[in-house]
Amino acid sequence: MPKVDLSDMDIQALIDDEDGAIDNGHLPMRPMHDDDAIDRDHAVVYDQRTGVSSLVRKYKGNGTLAHMLSKRDKVTGERIFRTTRPESGVAPGEWPCWLHPDHARYEEFAGQGFPKCGKAGYFATAQDVEQHVRAKHTRIHTFVREQDAARERAAERDGNQQMLEV
């Protein structure tokens, strides 16, 4: 998909185009409203399947507002992200990011110097959390995986030691 720089009015047109009426990038000119904008360069989008919010850049590169708003579910064909909160039918997730203050090991990770995650919502499954951490927090993901591997090696060593003593 070629990268395209869009104006505020083009982005607003994508936001307003809830039914997908915009055809092949022909965007009607409309004024930009900053109701949901965090600042001039960022906006909040909501995953309509999970209700999880994300802060995205309005301009330049993948992960921009226009890019996120253009993503569609492969099964249903509906937009995945919108700038409005999903309707009440979305079940809230139960799994926080590893770097969310509600996570059981958050204090341990914060003590290691890892910053708090900016994702306010919870994820629907543990696999969603794993994918989020792997993609967005690579340092903590590597750190935890190395700790887990070291614990497994130590447990295996202890088990082998006990077998030799018997």
Buried (B, 14 or more C-beta within 10 A) or exposed (E): EEEEEBEBEBBBBBBBBEEEEBEEEEBEEBEBEEEBBEEEEEBBBBBBBBBBBBEBBBBEEEEBBBBBBBEEEEEEEEBBBBBEEBEEEBEEBEBBBBBBEEBEEBEEBBEEEBEEBEBEBBBBEEEBBBEBBEEBBEEBBEBBEEEEEEEEEEEEEEEEEEEEEE
